[in-house]
């Protein structure tokens, strides 16, 4: 029904993905994470620059995440209908224009609006990257490939806060958006030249009816929502950290945004290691086993972080446990996404978009709530407890919607 086009060599051989296509998928997926994380260290300086309420400036992060969520909900179905390539190219063009416009923002409201547009465009690379992988691979292999791509993509948010902190410290916040615009423009040009179409759109009436039937079956499948909630609630500890840690580091502990960028290496290295482990272990153990291991490591890491911060408040107590938390998150996220997009492979774009919507909606709420709690309590313990709550909620969602329904 949705066979890839015959002129696409990669699509003709589902077990093979050219290195150049893999590199392009990494770059496409990385645009959104770079654009998100590169601005985080500059939040305290944006508060001072615009003389704005911290909660309003925090919207540059939380509404960016919400923009990612809404865009994925829209662009996923559009890619099933019109193809992956046109959606990606349109999104990258929008991201480039929005990043350029943000350079000239004269108020926090304008900056937030530019960030929302930036997120709308940047989301297409992430959503389509997952869908393209599922176009080419079966479920367990797709989990391995998503893990491999994510383990490479995670290098970008690992260095993004450091780059953002340095740019903000020495050149001002506008330089951050100049950098983001350049990255989006480069990836757009690359995609124009090298991105193939891996999904043949439905053209016949019978095919369109089958597509609607697949969408209905996806919407009524509790296991799909179990995997999607696992991706959302499971990544919420990381985004709770993103929303609260800059305030703790700069405002409470009196450190610089550049120092935050340096310490941020720990959680991202843990996440990258977990993603890489998935690429090696998914075919051997299956995605469900790795999801439960990831949940357990997340919960244990949050408990350790809370205990350390109570005993010895400081940068090490905040960041070092994230080696374990990040590793657990790295295990569960690509496997949960692979599970969600494999329920109905014929509508993988829609499944990827809906999963992304759920994930980013929860992430946006987690980031905003964490920033508010840290500002209100002037400490990190509320942030860590919020992370622990999301870890426990992930376990409940997987047990209720995936494990129990599989047993029925």
N, C-alpha and C positions, 0 to 999 in steps of 0.2 A: 504493500500500500504506500509506504513512504520510503521506498528505496532511494538511496543517494544517487545523484546524477552519474551517468555512465562515464563521463569524461574525468571523473575524480578518482585518481589512482588510490588515494588513501581510503576512500569509501569502498572501492572494490575489494580491498583487503582489510577486513575489520580488525585483524590482529596487528596491523602495522600503522604507525603514525610517523611520518617523516620528522626528522629532528627540526627542520625549519618550521613546520606547522606547529610542533610542540612549543617551540620558542615563541611563536606568535601568540599562541593561546596563553602562555605565561604573561606576555606583555599586555595582552588585552585584559586579562583578569587582574593584573597588578595595578592598572590605572586607578581603579576605585579605591584600593587600599592605600596607595600612595597619597591620593588626594585627601583621604580621610585623615590619616595619621600625621601627615606633614604639618598640619595646622595646629595639632594638639598642644605642642610646647609653647605656642604663641598666644594661647588663650589669656594668661594673666596680663600680657602686654596689650592685648586688644581691649581688655577691660579698662586699662589706664588710658589708652589712646582715644577711645570713643567715650570715655567717662560713662560707661554703661553698667547696668546691673549685671553681676556675674551670671545670673540665670539667663539673661538675654544673650550674652555672648556664648553661653553653653549651647544655645540653639544652633550655632554654626556646626556643632558636632551632631547633636541629637536629630535636628531636622535634615542634616545630610544623610543620616542613617534612615530616616523615614522616607526621604526621597528615593534612596536605593530600594526600599521596600515597595513603594508604590510603582516605581518604574518597572521592577521585575515582574510585578503582577500584570502589567500591561504588555511589556515587550516579549515575555515568554509566549503567550498565545499568538502574538503577531508573527513571531518567528516560525511557529507551526503553520501559520497560514501563508506567509509570504517568503519564508526562507530565512536562514541565519545571517547571511552576508549583508543584505540591505539594512537589517536592524542594527548590526554592529557598526556599520559605516555611519549611519545617521547618529547613533549615540555618541561615537567618538568625536564627530563634528560638533555636536552640542556641547560636549565637555570642554572642548578647546575654546569655543566662543565664550562659555560661562566663566572659565578660568581667567581669560583675558579681561572680561568685564569686571571681575572682582578687584583687579588691580586699581581701578578708578573709583571704588566704592567710597562714598563720603559719609556714610552712616552705618550703624550696625544693622539696621533694617535692610539696606541695600546689599550689604555683605551677606546676610543670611539668605536673601533671595538668590544671589549669585551662587551660593553654596548649594541651594536646592536644585537649581538648574544644572550645576556641575554634577551633582549626584545622579540626576535623571539620565544624563548622557553616559556617565562612567559605569553605571550599572549594567549596560548592555554587554560589555566585555565579560563580566563575571557570569551573568546568566547564560549567555551564548556559549561561553567556554565549557560549562557543564553540559549543556545540551549537545554540543558538537562531540564531546567525548562519548556521551551516551549514544549518539548516532553511530559511532564507530566500534563500540565495545559492548559486551555482555556485562551483567551486573557486577560480579566479583572483580573482573578485569577493569571495569569502569571505576570501581572504588580505588583500585591500585593506581590508575592513571590520574584520578582526581587528587589522590594523596600526593602523587609525584608532582603534579602541576602546582598544588598548593604549597608543597615544601619548597619549591623554587620561588613561588610568588611571595612567600613569607619573608624572603630576604629583603623585599622592597619595604614593607612596613617596619622591618627591623632597622633599616638605615634612614627611613623617612623622618622619624622624630628627631634623629641626630641632625639630618640635613635642615629640617625645619627650625630647630633650635639655633643652629649656626647662622642660617639666613636671617632669622628674626633678630638675633643678637647683634649682627654686624651690618645688616643691610635693611632691616625693617620688614614688617609683615607683608608688604606688597611684593617683595622678592619671592616669597613663597608661592604666590599665584603666578608669577612669571615663570617659575620653574615648572609648576603643574601644567600650565598652558603648553609649554614646550614639549613636555612628555606626551601629553594627549595628542598633539599635532604630529609628532613623530610616529606614534603607534597608528594613528589614522592613515598616514601615508603608507606605512608598511602593510596595513590591512587592505588598502586599495590595490596594492600590487600582488599580494600573496595569499589572501584568504579565499579558500575555495568554498563552494556551497555543498554542504554535506546532507542536506535534507530536501527531498523532492516534495513540493507542496501538493496538497490534494486539489485535483482539478475536476474530476468527474463527480457528479451528484452522489453516486453511491459511496465514493471515497469520503466525501464531506459528511455524509450521514454516519459512516463508521467512525469518523473523527469525533463527531458529537457524542456518539455512544461511548467512546473511550473517555471523553471528558466527564461524562456523567458517572461512569464507573470509577474514575479517579476521585471525583468529589465525594462519592459514597463509601470510600475505602478507609476504615479506621487505621489500618497499618500505614497508609500514606501519611495521614496526619500525625501518627506516632513518630515516624521518622522525621517529618518536618518540624514538629515540636522539639524533638531531640536536637536538631540542628539549631533551633532558635534558643531554647532554654540552655542548651549545652554551651553555646557561645556567649551567653549573657554574662558569665563571670568575667570574661575577657573585656567585654564592653563596659561592664561596671567599673573595671579597673581603668579603662580609657577615660571614663567620665569623671572619676574621682581622684586618680593619682596625680594629675598635674597640680591640682589645688593643694594636695597634701605636700608634694615635693616643694613647690614654689612658695606657697602661702604659709603653711604650717611649719615646715622644716627649714625654710629660708634658703633653699638651693636655687640654682639657675635652670632655665629651660634647657640649656645645653647638657647639664648634668642629668636631667630627666631623660634626654635622648640617649645618653650613654648607658644608664641603668636599664633602659627599656630593652636592651639586648637580651637580658635574661628571659623574660616571658616569651619573646619572639623566638629565641633559640629553642626553648622548650617546645613551642608550637611547631616549629619547623621539624624538629626531631620526631615528634609524633606523626606528622604528615608523612615523613620519609619512612617511618616504621610501617604505616599503612600500605605504602607502595610495595613493601616486601612481605607483609604478613597477611593481607586480606585474602588472597587466594588460598592460603594454607588453613587459616582459622575461621574465615567467614566474617562478614561485617558485624553480625550481632554480638559475637564474642568481643570484638574490639571495641564496640560501643560500650559494653558493660565495664570493661577494663578502664576505658577513658573516663566514664562517670565516677568510678571508684577513686581514681587518681585525683580527679578534680575535687571531690569532697575531702579527701585526706589532706590535699595541699592547702585548701582553705582553712581547715582546722589548725594545721601547723602555722599558717600565716597569722591567724588570730592569736594563737598562743605566744608566738614570737613578739608580735607587736605589743601585747600586754606586758610581756616580761622586759623586752629591750626595744622601745620605740626607735625607729630609725630607718634608713634607706634599705639596709639589708633585710630587715624584717618584712618590708613591703615587697621587695623585688625577688629575693632568692627563692621563696617558696613557689614562685611562678615558673620555675623550671619544671616542677611536677604538675602544677595546674595547666601550664601551657602544653605539656606533653599529653596530658589527658584530653585536653581540648583538641589537640592535633589528631588524636586517635578517633574521637567520636564524630568530628564534623564531616570529614570527607566520606566516612562510612554511612553516616545518616543521610547525607545528600544522595549518595549512590543508591541507597535503599529507596528513597523517595522517588527518584527519577526512573526507577526500574519497575515500579508498580504497573505503569502503562507506558512502555517504551515508545509507542507510536506518537504520544503527545509529551515527549520528554521536555520540550521547550516550555510548555504550560506547567508541567510538574516542577521544573527548575525555577520558573518564575514565581509560582505560588510558594514553593519552599523558601525562596529568597525573600519574598514578602513577609512571611511569618518570621523568618530569622531576623531580618532587619527591623521589623516592627518591635520585636522583643528587645533587640539590641538598642534601638533608639530610646525606648522606655527605661532600660537599665542604665544607659549612660546619663540620661537626664536625672533620674532618681538618685544615682550615685553622686553626681555633682552637687545636687541639692543637699543630700545627707551630709556630705563632707563639709560643705559651706556652713551648714547649721550646727554641726558638732565640733568643727575645727579639729578633726582627727581622722585616722584611717580605719578605726575599728568598725564603724558603721558600714563602710565600703566592703570590708572583708566579710562581715556577717551577711550582707546582701549577696555577695558572691556565693557563700555557702548555701543560702536559701535557693538560689538558682540551680546549684548542683543537685540538691535534694529534689527539687521540682522536676529536673530532667529524669532522674531515676523513676519517679512516679509516673511520668508520661510514657516512658518506654515500657515499663512493666504493665501499665493499664492497656495501652493501645497496640503494642507490638507483641510482647511476650504472651499475654493472655489470649489475644485474638489468634495468634499462631497455634496455640494449644487447643483452641476450640474446633 
